């Protein structure tokens, strides 16, 4: 009796798992001259969205070994990420650099965190002159980059990332894209992602806490 129960339970669980896997499709489908993006969410279940501007004749999926959960695609004019058309990216030269950072022939893009996928370009940075540091930091000449935000750092060759939000040189403490004026790097301690302290002050959001 017990063995039969376990057998039935295993069959039921297997069928349920198969059903869930089949029902949770995500990716691009070309059908009848159109491109669709299939996705699933907890509210509406399985969905299928028509990509009205995508060219079915040249559309193809793109696979990057980037460790990210994005679903990439492209046609002759545009790159698509998770079904969204990304403006002004050259699809023929689009490539993965590392640390959620991508580039085409003209620009560099950071997709590690963002408010809008179409606002991820790192302005003023050439794809041939960027050096990746510990995520999400990078640099280009005297420009320090945090995500896709930039700041000029004169002694950038001394920059050391502390964590994902903080870094320092021998003379500066940096929180994301802000230099903490007057902060002492030698005694500075991180409190959390937006606050820290040295022997003189406590700082929040790049400023001395009142």
C-alpha positions as CSV (number, residue, x, y, z in Angstrom):
1,X,0.0,0.0,0.0
2,X,2.8,2.4,1.0
3,X,4.8,1.6,-2.1
4,X,1.8,2.2,-4.4
5,X,1.1,5.5,-2.6
6,X,4.7,6.6,-3.1
7,X,4.6,5.6,-6.8
8,X,1.4,7.5,-7.4
9,X,2.8,10.6,-5.6
10,X,6.0,10.4,-7.7
11,X,4.0,10.3,-10.9
12,X,1.8,13.2,-9.8
13,X,4.7,15.3,-8.8
14,X,6.5,14.5,-12.1
15,X,3.5,15.5,-14.1
16,X,3.0,18.7,-12.1
17,X,6.7,19.7,-12.6
18,X,6.5,19.0,-16.3
19,X,3.3,21.1,-16.5
20,X,5.0,24.0,-14.7
21,X,8.1,23.8,-16.9
22,X,6.0,23.7,-20.1
23,X,3.8,26.5,-18.9
24,X,6.6,28.9,-17.9
25,X,8.2,29.6,-21.3
26,X,10.4,32.6,-21.7
27,X,12.0,33.7,-25.0
28,X,11.5,34.8,-28.6
29,X,9.3,33.0,-31.1
30,X,9.1,33.8,-34.8
31,X,5.7,32.8,-36.2
32,X,3.9,33.7,-39.5
33,X,6.2,36.6,-40.3
34,X,6.0,38.1,-36.8
35,X,8.3,38.1,-33.7
36,X,6.8,37.4,-30.3
37,X,8.2,37.5,-26.8
38,X,6.9,34.8,-24.4
39,X,7.1,35.3,-20.7
40,X,5.4,34.3,-17.5
41,X,4.4,36.2,-14.3
42,X,2.6,35.3,-11.1
43,X,-0.4,37.5,-11.8
44,X,-1.3,36.8,-15.4
45,X,0.5,33.5,-16.0
46,X,1.9,32.7,-19.4
47,X,1.9,35.7,-21.9
48,X,2.9,36.3,-25.5
49,X,3.7,39.8,-26.7
50,X,4.0,40.9,-30.3
51,X,7.2,42.9,-31.0
52,X,5.7,45.2,-33.6
53,X,8.9,46.7,-34.8
54,X,11.0,43.5,-34.9
55,X,12.0,42.2,-38.3
56,X,11.1,38.5,-38.5
57,X,13.3,37.9,-41.5
58,X,16.5,38.9,-39.7
59,X,15.5,38.2,-36.0
60,X,17.7,35.8,-34.0
61,X,18.3,34.9,-30.4
62,X,21.6,35.9,-28.8
63,X,23.3,33.8,-26.1
64,X,25.9,35.4,-23.9
65,X,27.8,33.6,-21.1
66,X,27.1,36.5,-18.8
67,X,25.6,34.9,-15.7
68,X,22.6,37.2,-16.1
69,X,18.9,36.3,-16.5
70,X,18.2,38.5,-19.5
71,X,16.8,37.1,-22.7
72,X,18.6,38.7,-25.7
73,X,17.6,39.0,-29.3
74,X,18.4,41.1,-32.3
75,X,17.3,41.9,-35.8
76,X,19.0,44.0,-38.5
77,X,18.3,47.3,-36.8
78,X,18.0,46.7,-33.0
79,X,18.9,44.7,-29.9
80,X,16.1,43.4,-27.7
81,X,16.3,42.6,-24.0
82,X,13.5,40.7,-22.3
83,X,11.2,41.7,-25.2
84,X,12.1,45.4,-25.0
85,X,13.7,47.2,-28.0
86,X,16.8,48.9,-26.9
87,X,17.5,52.2,-28.8
88,X,20.7,53.2,-30.4
89,X,22.6,49.9,-29.9
90,X,24.3,48.5,-33.0
91,X,23.2,44.9,-33.2
92,X,26.1,43.7,-35.3
93,X,28.8,44.8,-32.8
94,X,26.9,44.3,-29.6
95,X,29.0,42.1,-27.2
96,X,29.5,41.2,-23.6
97,X,32.5,42.5,-21.8
98,X,32.0,41.3,-18.2
99,X,30.3,42.3,-14.9
100,X,26.9,43.0,-16.6
101,X,28.8,45.4,-18.9
102,X,28.2,45.3,-22.7
103,X,29.4,47.3,-25.6
104,X,28.9,48.0,-29.3
105,X,31.2,49.8,-31.7
106,X,30.4,53.3,-30.2
107,X,29.3,53.0,-26.6
108,X,29.4,51.0,-23.3
109,X,26.3,49.9,-21.4
110,X,25.8,48.6,-17.9
111,X,22.7,46.4,-17.1
112,X,23.5,45.4,-13.6
113,X,20.9,47.7,-12.1
114,X,18.8,50.3,-13.8
115,X,15.5,52.2,-13.9
116,X,15.1,52.0,-17.6
117,X,16.9,49.6,-20.0
118,X,17.1,52.4,-22.5
119,X,19.1,54.6,-20.0
120,X,22.0,52.2,-19.4
121,X,24.6,53.8,-21.6
122,X,27.8,55.0,-19.8
123,X,28.1,58.5,-21.2
124,X,31.5,59.7,-22.4
125,X,33.2,56.3,-22.2
126,X,34.8,54.6,-25.3
127,X,34.4,50.8,-25.5
128,X,38.1,50.6,-26.3
129,X,39.2,52.4,-23.2
130,X,37.2,50.8,-20.3
131,X,38.8,48.7,-17.7
132,X,36.6,46.5,-15.5
133,X,37.3,46.5,-11.7
134,X,35.4,44.6,-9.0
135,X,31.6,44.7,-9.8
136,X,30.0,47.2,-10.3
137,X,33.1,49.4,-10.6
138,X,35.1,50.2,-13.8
139,X,37.3,53.0,-15.1
140,X,38.3,54.8,-18.2
141,X,41.3,57.2,-18.0
142,X,40.5,59.5,-15.0
143,X,36.8,58.6,-15.1
144,X,35.6,56.3,-12.3
145,X,32.4,54.4,-13.2
146,X,29.9,53.0,-10.7
147,X,27.2,51.1,-12.7
148,X,26.6,53.6,-15.4
149,X,27.3,56.7,-13.3
150,X,30.7,58.5,-13.7
151,X,32.9,60.8,-11.7
152,X,36.3,62.3,-12.4
153,X,39.0,61.1,-9.9
154,X,42.4,62.6,-10.3
155,X,44.2,59.9,-8.4
156,X,42.2,57.0,-9.9
157,X,45.3,54.8,-10.2
158,X,45.1,54.5,-6.4
159,X,41.4,53.6,-6.3
160,X,40.5,50.4,-4.5
161,X,36.9,49.1,-4.3
162,X,35.8,48.4,-0.7
163,X,32.4,46.8,-1.7
164,X,29.7,47.4,-4.2
165,X,28.9,50.9,-2.9
166,X,32.2,52.2,-1.5
167,X,35.7,52.7,-2.6
168,X,38.7,54.9,-1.7
169,X,42.1,56.2,-2.8
170,X,44.8,57.4,-0.4
171,X,43.2,60.8,-0.3
172,X,39.5,60.2,-1.1
173,X,36.5,58.2,0.1
174,X,33.9,57.5,-2.6
175,X,30.3,56.4,-2.2
176,X,29.0,55.3,-5.6
177,X,29.5,58.4,-7.7
178,X,30.1,60.9,-4.9
179,X,33.4,62.0,-3.3
180,X,33.0,62.6,0.4
181,X,34.6,66.0,0.9
182,X,37.0,66.0,3.9
183,X,36.6,62.3,4.8
184,X,39.7,60.5,6.1
185,X,40.3,57.3,4.2
186,X,42.7,55.9,6.8
187,X,40.0,55.8,9.5
188,X,36.9,55.5,7.4
189,X,34.5,52.6,8.2
190,X,31.4,51.6,6.1
191,X,28.1,51.5,8.0
192,X,25.8,50.5,5.2
193,X,25.3,51.2,1.5
194,X,24.8,55.0,2.0
195,X,26.5,55.8,5.3
196,X,29.9,55.6,6.9
197,X,32.1,57.3,9.5
198,X,35.7,58.4,10.1
199,X,37.4,59.9,13.2
200,X,35.8,63.2,12.5
201,X,32.2,62.7,11.2
202,X,29.4,60.4,10.2
203,X,28.4,60.7,6.5
204,X,25.1,59.9,4.8
205,X,24.4,60.0,1.0
206,X,27.8,61.6,0.4
207,X,27.5,64.4,2.9
208,X,28.3,65.0,6.6
209,X,25.3,64.1,8.7
210,X,24.0,67.0,10.6
